[in-house]
Each structure stands twice: as C-alpha cells, then as structure tokens.
C-alpha cells in the first residue's frame, strides 16, 4: 500500500506540474485536447466563465508576447496593437482588464454595466452548444453597478500601458423607464476613463431593450448621451458606439442608419452585432431549445451580412466593429475591426 500511495502521489504531482507548464506555455493542442474537455466535463458553463475571469484576474494564464507591427491599425485617432478585441459580456464587472489585455487582444470591451446593481436572471442561464461551436446565454444584464465598476477601472487606469485600449459597455436597469437617463449616468461615470463607450440597446435578455432601436427612441438616447459626452472635462472626448442586434428588419436598419448619419449626430460607430434570438436549422445540440441570445459560429454569417448592409446604408462614414463567430484570423475583414464573441 505504501508503494502504491507513493506512486499515486508522484504521478499526480507530475500530472499537475505538466498541466501547469502546458497551460502557462499556452500550448493550443493541450488546450483543445485536454484542458477544455476536462473543464467542460467538470464545470457548468457559468462556472467555467467565472473560472476564466479569476484566472485572468490573478495571472493564471499564458502571456502573449508576440506583437506584429503589420497588425497595428489606427482608428478614430487611436492606435490598436491589432484588430482583434474581446467583446463585452465576458468581464462584466471589470475585474480583470489587465489580465485580458495580456492575452494579446488589441483592445477589450468590458461590461455591460448598469447604474445600480441587479442580479440578472435565475440560474442556469448559460448553455453550451458544443456540437455547434456556440453558446446560449440569458444572463439578463447581471451587474454590480456603476460605483463598483468605476472603482476597479480607476485602479487599473493607474497602471495601464500606453497602448492599452478599453471600451465600456453601458446598459440600462431592468426596471428603468427612462432609458436615456441610465445611459447618461454611464457616460458621466466612465467617460473620464474609457477609450470609447458603447450604448447597448440590443441585448435580447432585457425586456423591451431592443425596442430602443426604433428611430424615435434611438434619436432621443443618442442626443442625450452625446450631450453628456461633450460635457466631459477631457480634451479627447471618448467616441460613442451603438451596439445593434442581428435580428433587424429592413426598416430597423434604415431607422438606425438614418439616426447615426444625421448631421451633428455625434455617434462615431456601430458594433455589429449582439447575440441572436433566432435558431438556425443547422443547430445540433439539445440545448438549442433554451431561450436567450445565441453566439459563436452560427452568428458569423448573420453578423457579416449585417456589417455589409450597414456599411452600405451609412455610406462607409462610420467605424464598424464586427462581433460574432470569430474563431480564426480568416474571419477578419480589413474594412472593420472585430471582437471575439
């Protein structure tokens, strides 16, 4: 028994050390064939999400030291290390911006953040569609609120690197009836700190939110947030982006384009797109029946088509950030910068 115990301890220790080394080195085959299958077997989707945040927060991840000058781009007067960013919805509470930037992203979008804390929807609320390379989530804008998020962002700002670029995704509280006021609070709080701000009017998990994409409602929100942005005491005012849904009618698209291209609008760009409430017939996972927003590979064509359409409707006058189904460098289109989702 003593020998067996010794063998077990030694083999277990060796496995842990080997796994730790491979994880730190960022071996893609080890991640794909060992680490990810084990994590998916042992944890729920939301637990794995939380584990990813904690790993980034406490430095338990491989650093990406390779940077290539040919990938650098300048957009809105800002220099990006590369055009691949991390979309909102991962670091919802702004817990790990430094760690996430060290993964090699050219920029990150944190949040969404609502003015006051709210728990979001009941669990379970995140579901893997492994067969489809996709996720369905119905988090429901779970947020710790503006004060906690601002405090964390202020701490990070004191140690940020010159070429770090960070955006903050702003949401409204579920019970708020005056949506514009919630977005203005976000602009006032994060405007002094963020490189650009994102007005999220397209999450499918907040009742009535997508109705804000109508021309009249959107114009009111855009006017209010741009006025708040222009009042900020900083020379380089942060650009404003509007994040839109992929499930838009032709009228919706025209309404959005009409608002954001009007003279003196103040909006610099669109983020295309949020998750979809549609369910393509190609989905194979049993979890396809869950309600919520679908992201991942099935979103790629929808997002790309909408990017093409909005580029046409806005006559190429705005910066477009594409989101959805980004898995390899081949998914990058030179006309826009993109974020993983």
N, C-alpha and C positions, 0 to 999 in steps of 0.2 A: 504493500500500500504506500509505503514511504517513497519508493521509486516512482510509482505511478503519479503520486502527488507532485513530485519534483518535475517529472516530465510534463505534466499538465501546466504547472506554473511557468516553466521555461518556455513551452510552446505558446502559451497565452501571451506572455510578455513579448516574445519575438513577433507574434502577430500584431500586437498593439503597436510596437515600435515600427514595424514595416508599414503598417497602415498609416501611422502618423507621418512617416517620412514621405510616402507616396502622396498623401493629401497635401503636405506642405509644398512638395515639388510641383503639384498641380498636374500630375500625370493624367491625361484625358482618358486613356484606356482604363485606368484604375477607377476613375470617377464613374465612367459609363458602365463598366462590367462588374464592379464590386461595391463601391461606396453607395451609389444611387439605388441599386436594387435592395441593398440591406436597409438603407434609410426608409425606403418606401414600404418595405415589409414590416418594419418595426414601429413606424410612426404614422399618424394621420397626416393629411395634407397640411392642416393648420399648424400642427406640432412641428412639422418639417420646416414650414415657413418661419416659425418662431426660432427654431434651431439655426436657421440661416442668418437671421438678424443677430442673434447672440454671438455667432461665430465671427461675423463682420465686426461687431461691436468690440469684442475682446481680442481681436487679432488672430483668431484661429483659422487662418486661411492662407493660401499661397499668394505671394505678391507677384504682380505682373510688372516686370522691369523693362520689357521691350517696348520701345516707342519708336515710331517711324515718321520722319518728317513729311513724307509724301502723303500721310493720312491727315495731317493737320489742315483744318479749314477755318476760315474766318466768316462768321455770320453775325449780323447785327452789330458789327464792330467788335465782337468778342472772338477770341482765339480758342478753338476747341482742339484738344490733343488728337482727337479722332472723331468721326461722326457717329459712333455707336454709344448710346446712352442707356440708362436704366430708367424705365418708366415708373410713374407713381403707382402706389398700391403695394410696393414691397416694403420700403421703410416708411410706414405710415406715420410713425410718431417721431421721426427724425432722431433715431437712436444711434445710427452707425454711418453717418456720411463719410467720415474719413476712411473707414474700412472698405466701404463700397467703391470709393474712388480708387483705392489701391488695387482693386480687381482689374483695373485697366480701362475702365469706362472713360469716354471723353467728357461726359457730364452725367449728372444724375438728377432725377426729379423726385422729391420726397413729398410725403403726404398721401392722400388728401387730409387736410386739417380743417376741422370745423371750429367755429368760435368757442363753443362750450363743449365739454366732454360729453360723449354719448357712446353707449356700449355696442351699437350695431345690432345685427340680427342674432337670433339664437343659434347656438352650435347644434349639429355640424353645419358649416356654411362654406366649406371649401372641398372640392371633389376632384380627384384625379381622373382623367380620361387617358390612361396610359397608351391604349391602343391607337389613340388619335393624336398623341403629342399635344394634349390640350388640358385646360383646367376650367372648371366652372366655379365661380365664387359668388356668394351673396353676403359679403361682409356687412354691407349696409352702412358704409362710412363710419366704422368704429374709429373713434378719435379720442385722444387725451386732452384735446382742446388747445387753443392758441397759447395760453401762458406757458404750459409745459414745453410745447414745441419750440417756442421762441427762445426760451431759456437754453435749450440744448443747442439750437442753431447759433446762438450768441457765443457759447463756449467753443463750438467748433470754429467759428469765424476767427477767433484769436490765434488759431494755429493753422489756418488754411494756407495752402500753397498758392503762388501767384497764378498758376494756370488751372486751378480748380474752378469748375463751373457747376452751379447748383440752382435748380429751379424749385419753387414750392407750389404744390397743387392745392388750390383753395376750394373748399366745399361749403355747403350750407347745412345747418342743422335740420333734422327731420321735421321738427315742429315749427320751424320759422316760416312765417307767411310772407315776410318782406325779404326775398332772396337777395336783392341788391345790397341791403344793409349788411348781410352776413359776408358777402364778398368784399365789401368796402372795409370791414373790420380786418379781414385777412390782408388786404393791400396795405393798410396802415401799419399792421404788426410786422409783416415780413418784407415790405417794400424796402426798408433800410438795409436788409441783409441779403436778399436773394439777387441772383443774376438775371432771372426773369421769373414772371409769375404766370400761373396757369389757372384760368377760370373753368372749373369742372361743372359743366351743365349737362353731362351725358352719362353719368353712372346709371345703370339700369336698376340699382338696388335701393334708390331713394324715391319714394312715391312722388310723382309729379315733376321730378327734376328735368326729364327730357322735354317737357313742355316749354321749358325756358329757351329752347332753341328756335321758337317762333319769332318772327320778325319784330313784333311789338315788344315782347318780353326781353328779347336779346338786346334790342336797342337801349332799353332802359338800364339794363345791367352794364352794358359797355360804357354808356355815358357816365354812370356813377363810378365805376372802377377806374376809368381813365382820369376823371377829375380828381379822385383820391390819389392816384399815382402822381399826377402832375403837381400836387401839393407837397410831395415828399421833399425833405430837406437833404437832397443829394444831387450832385451835378449830373451823374449818369443815371437817369431815371430807368428803372427796370422795364424791359419790354413786357407787353401783355399778350398772352396767347389764350385762345379759346379751344377747349378740348371738346370735340364733337363725336357723335355716335356714328357707327357704321350703318345703322338701320334707318336711314333717312329717305323720305320720299323726294321726288324731284322738286316739289315745292319747298320742302325743308332746305334743300341745298341752295336753291335760289334765294330764299329768305336770308340764310346765313351769309351768303356771298354779298347780297345787297347791303347788309348792315356793315360788314367788316371792310368793305371797299368804299363806303361813303366818305366824302371829303372830311378831313379832320377827325376821322373816327378814333384814331389812337391805338388801334389793335395792330400789332406787328406780325402776328402769325396764327396759324391753326395747328393743333395737334390732332392727327388723324390716324387711328381712331381709338375710342374706348372699346370695351367688350361688346359682344353682340348677344341679343336675346334670341336670335334665330338659331336653328339647329339643322345644319346641313344633313342631307340624307346619307352622306358618306360616313357619318359617325358610327363607330362600332361599340364603344364602351357602354356597359349597362347604366353608367352614371349620366348618360346623355339626357335622361328624363328629369334631372334635377333642375330647379329654377335658378336663375341668376345669370351672370354675364359669362359668356364663353370666350376664352382667349387661347392663344397658341397657334399651331399650324393651320387650323381651319379658318382663322381670321385673316390669313395673309392675302388671299385674293380679294376679299371684300375691302380690306384696308387699302390695298394698292389701287383698286378701281376707284375708290373714293378720292384718293390722293390725285389721281389723274383728272377726275371730274372737277374737283375743287380748284385745281391749278388752272383749268380752262375757265371756270366761272369767275375766278378772281384775276384772270389775265396775267398770272405769274407775278402779281405785285406783292404777295405776302411770302414770308418764310413758312415752309411746311415741314412739320416733324411727323414722320410716319411711325406708327406703332402697330404691332400685331404680327405674329407669325415669323419673327426674325430669328432664324436659327443658325445661319451661316453668313459669311461675307457676300455670298452670291445674292442675298436678299437686299443688298444695298443698291439704291438708285441714286446716281450723282446729283439729281435735282433737289434732293432733300436730305436732311439729317434724320437719323432714325433712332428709336429706342426699343430695347428688348421688352417684350411683354409676353 
